[in-house]
Amino acid sequence: MPRINYTGIADAKLAGPVPKERYDLRILRAVLNEHGRTSGKPNIEVEIEIPSRSTSKSFTHYLSFPDGEDERRDETKRALVNAFMLSFSIQYDEDGFDTDLFAGATAQNMPIDLEKGNDGVERNRIEIYQVAQELGLVHAG
């Protein structure tokens, strides 16, 4: 086999997660998954970047659909999607929204957490419940 020229390998590093803090965010893409990876239920997978941190890894946020199995859980899903849509100024109405409007949408000063997954890998995530509280979408106990 001939030698392959492939420069920069020795200095290459993977992008990593950012510390827990507040950041401005931008949506890169949104995809409807008919059968979610872990639950098997449909969801919308949203890839998000932190533009101010060029060495940070993009991360994924999932929007879940109500499934009719538990009304309280369904209402929570609706409220969390509402918080997400309001934060990113994505238009929606009572009947739904268009995922084509997601790419490029931005949100300011969003609380981002750093957590370790079951696989031991650290990942970022939006603290969406905190966002819902800040927007007044959480009922008092």
N, C-alpha and C positions, 0 to 999 in steps of 0.2 A: 504494500500500500504506500502511495507517495506521501510525502510530508505535506501537511495542510497548514497554511499560514492563518493564524487566528490570534491577532494581537490583543493585548490587554487582559488576558486570562489571569495572570498572576496578581493583578491589582484589583480585580473585580470584587465587589461586595454587594450583598443583597440589601434592598431597602428594608427598613425595620419599622416597628410601631413607634408612636410618639408617647411621651409621658402623659399621665392623667392631667388634663387641663382644659381650657376653653379655646376653641379654634374656629376660624372661618372655614367653611366646607364648600366643595363643588361636586355635583353629581357628574360622573363620567358616562354612565349608562344605566338603563333599567331594563330588565328582562322578565317576562312572565314565565314562571315555571309551572307547568300543568301538574307536575308531581314533585313536590319539594324533596330535596336530597335526604333529609332525615325523617320528616314526618309523613312523606308521601302525599301531603295535601298541597294544593296550589298556593303559591306565594309570588311576590314580586321581589326579585333580587336586585338591589341597588348598589352599584359600585361607586364609592365616594373617595375623593382625594382631599388632602389638606394642602392647598396651593402654596402657603407660606413655608412649608417644610418640604423642600425639593428632595430630600433623602428619605422621606417617610414613605411607607408602603400604603397603597390604597387599601381600603377595607370594605366589607360588604355589610349592608343593612337589609334586613328582610321585612317586608310588609306582609302580614298574614291576613287571610280572609276569614270572616265569620263562617263557621261550619254548621251552625244550628244545633250543636250538641249541648251547649251550655250558654244561656242567654247572658249571664254575667261576664263570662270570658269573651263572648262575641262583642259585647259593649266595650270591653277593655280594648279589644283589637281595633274597633272603630275609632275610639278616642286616641289611641296611639298613632294610627294612620292620620287622623286629623291633625295631631301635633306635628307630625312629619311634614304634611302638606303645607300647613301654615308657616312652619319654620323656613321652608324652601320656596315659599310664595308660588306654589304650583296650583293652578286653577283646578277646581273640582266642583261638583254639584251633588245633589242628593242621590243621583243615579251612578256616580262614578267619576272617572278621570281618564286622561289620555297619557299613557306612559311615554309617548313621543315628546311630551313637554318636560320630562325630567332632565335629560342631558343638558348640562350647562347651568342648571338652576343652582343658586347659591344660598347659603344660610350663614348668618354671622353669630359669633360668640357662642357656639354650641358646646355643651359639656361632653367631653370625650373621656371614656374610661379605658384603662389598660387592664386586661384580664388574661389569665392563663387558661387555655382550653384543656379539655380532657387529654389531648395529645401532648400537653406540656408546652405548646407554642403560645407565646404572648401575642395578643391581637387587640386592636382597638375596636370600640363600639360606641355608638351614640347612647348617652344616658337618656333615652327617649321618655321614660317615666318622669324624670326630673324636668324635662322640657314641657311635658304635659302639665305638670304642677305649676311651672312658671307661667304658662299660658292660661291658667285658671280652668283646666279641663279635668280636675280631680275633685270629686265631692268630698266634703269633710265627713270623716268617719261616721 
